[in-house]
């Protein structure tokens, strides 16, 4: 009796899976569904996989500096569904250029929990190499299935409730002011690209650090010593994605078996973990030594989560100090670029700030900037079951890719698609620019559904506050050619930056 009760959900699942499998088998054998093998795209060769397709000049796709250009070639060559055969234990990838196609898969994968397997090296680090340290708590980035769901359920309220996140605004304002002071000092006569990028990265670490740990890290201080631990966190946030990209994403036989790169990556994971633990332990000590309750607005995410689960609190703070640095930095540079190259929009935002009534135009400008220059070019889900999409059988274990940046810049999806027009997010239905005329799955800068970015509210607040503080004091100009994107897991920009900040 007891065994029947325990096994009932499992049996139900098995029988519904079985029924689904039978239905799939029937549909496929009926000849109405084309087999997976016939999806057009890049075929793998033994040993080298698909590498030859990406060789410069001679390869069928060629080498591209960003995913946008690569998606363009693949779409033009193969049409709306394109397969890249998998190699070295990685599943095949399928790119869907019709939003209704990936929509079907992404929605179906919401239950029991979407799988997003992107960082195999980090997965290996947490689940195998440092198994004892992580003890089954793998965080959001790499956990899948039930482990991911349990973790996410615990952290969602503290990070995503707009009311709770807004409480950090005063602290974030003072950090933004510090950045503005430094930007104001940049010498407009020389190339200060590296300095500017470093300041912005320091601002984003300082901001996410405040929210995560409840105190200033101090990395915007003048003359920060080279051996300050904040420098290690910024170094890791920049170098880890670069190295992971080379090892895991670039189609190279050599990379997969390059022990030097793999060891270096493991050392960087150790460094990021150790330094973040140092900051987290200091924050924990401050909480213990305080010995009295403080209001919500003064409690960090760490403190809120410590009340629920110690290990989850530490892991979440660690992931914030990693995932919340470069993502926000490059998004901020993107918004500054768009406002600098669209003086009319810049003035509209400034006017709104002066009136102090609403932030509608500012929010629309950030949204529009993330449409055109998103940090991630595409979204990803691994299929946990069979699907039938666009007439093809898409089996379990496929990486289903939504090329959101590419689709967001197509004229068929947005009028004047490549132009920065914040108004499209504000006008009503009768206006041809109205964003609601476009499929809502096309622009997804923070991802989709239950697994979308947990730091979204924090990032949006940081960006809004930065732009407000900056435009109150400075005007921004861009004095060079259009900015160029380089994809290294996240979209970065080719330097130099041609910003000029002037005191108003
Ligand atoms: C503008 C800045 C940011 C952008 C554009 C961004 C974008 C994204 C995207 C596209 C995903 C994948 C979502 C999906 O698969 O559906 C993601 C996941 C994630 N982001 Fe962000 N992010 C930003 C800032 C942040 C910040 C500030 C934090 C930390 C506070 C953060 C932490 C995370 C984490 C932990 C995940 C994994 C979530 C999960 O799998 O449950 N992100 N982000």
Boltz pocket constraint, residues with backbone or C-beta under 6 A from the ligand:
constraints:
  - pocket:
      binder: B
      contacts: [[A, 116], [A, 140], [A, 141], [A, 152], [A, 208], [A, 319], [A, 320], [A, 323], [A, 324], [A, 325], [A, 327], [A, 328], [A, 331], [A, 374], [A, 375], [A, 376], [A, 378], [A, 379], [A, 380], [A, 444], [A, 445], [A, 446], [A, 447], [A, 448], [A, 449], [A, 450], [A, 451], [A, 452], [A, 453], [A, 454], [A, 455], [A, 456], [A, 458], [A, 459], [A, 460]]
      max_distance: 6.0
